[in-house]
Amino acid sequence: MSNQSKKSEGVAEQVGGKIKSTVGKVLGNERMQAEGDAKQLKGEAREEAGKAGERTKGKVEEVVGAVKNRVGHVIDDEKMAAEGKAKELEGEARQKANK
């Protein structure tokens, strides 16, 4: 399962849990409310796991891009340096998007 899928499923699970918890509260059904709360927490954990995976992927992209950028500058290859810088920035953006 991809990190994006984990994030999406986590959000969906949180919504389902919130609905179940609210219905349980309205009906005075403590068990249903507790099950909804538990489902909501499970969804939050799944979403956070997906975000953590994306942050890791972003850090790897950042480091690989930085290395490629520097090697490109050392060997005077502007295209390689530009590609490296782009990858580095992509990695930084992925990390920021998944805080």
N, C-alpha and C positions, 0 to 999 in steps of 0.2 A: 504494500500500500504506500502510495506516495505521501510526502509530507503535506501537500495541498489537500489530498483526500482526507488525511487525518484531521486537518484543520476544519474542513467543511463538515465532516461527519460529527466532529466535536461540537460545532455550533448547532447543528441540527439536533443533536442529542440534548444540548442545553435547552433549546426551545421546547422540545418534547417534554423534558423534565419539568420545566417551568409551568407548562400547561397542565400536566398531571398533578403537580403540587397545588396549583391554584384550584383545580376542580376538587381535589381532595379537601382543601380548606373550605371551599364553599359548601361541600356536602357534609362537612364535619367528619370526614373519614381520615383519621390520623395516619393509618397505614398507607393509604394512597398518597397522602401528602408527603410522608417520609420517603416513599419509593420515588416520587417525583424529585424531591430534594437530592436523593442519592444519584438519580440519573443525571441531574443537572451538574453535580460535582464530577461525575464520570466524564461528562462531555467537556467540562473545563479542562480536565486533565488530558484528554485526548487532543484537544485543540492546542494546549501548551506543548505537548510532545511534538506535534507537527511544526509549531513555531520554532522549537529548539532545533529540530532537524534542518529547517530552512536557514536558521542562523549559522549552523555549522557549515552547511553548503556554501553560504555566502562568505564565510571566513576563508574557506578553501579557495574560492574564486578570487577573493581579494589577494591572498598570498601568491597564488599562481600568476595572477595578472601583474602584481608588483615585480615579481622575478622576471617575467617576460619583458616588462617595460624597461627594467634596468639592464638586462642583457641586450635589448635592442639599442639602448643608448651607448653601451660599451662597444658594440660592434658596428655602430653607426648605421643601424637599420631603422629608419624612421617608421616604416610600416609596422614592424614588430613592436616597436616602442608604443605606437598608437594603439595597436591591438591589445597590448598588455595593460595600458592605462584604461582602456574601455572595460576590460574584464575586471580590473581592480575596482573601478567605480560601480560596475554591476554587482559585484560582491558586497560592497559597502551598502548599496541600496537594498539588497536582499536582506541584509542584517537589520537595517533600520525599519524595514517594512514588517519585520517579525518580532518586534520588541514586546 
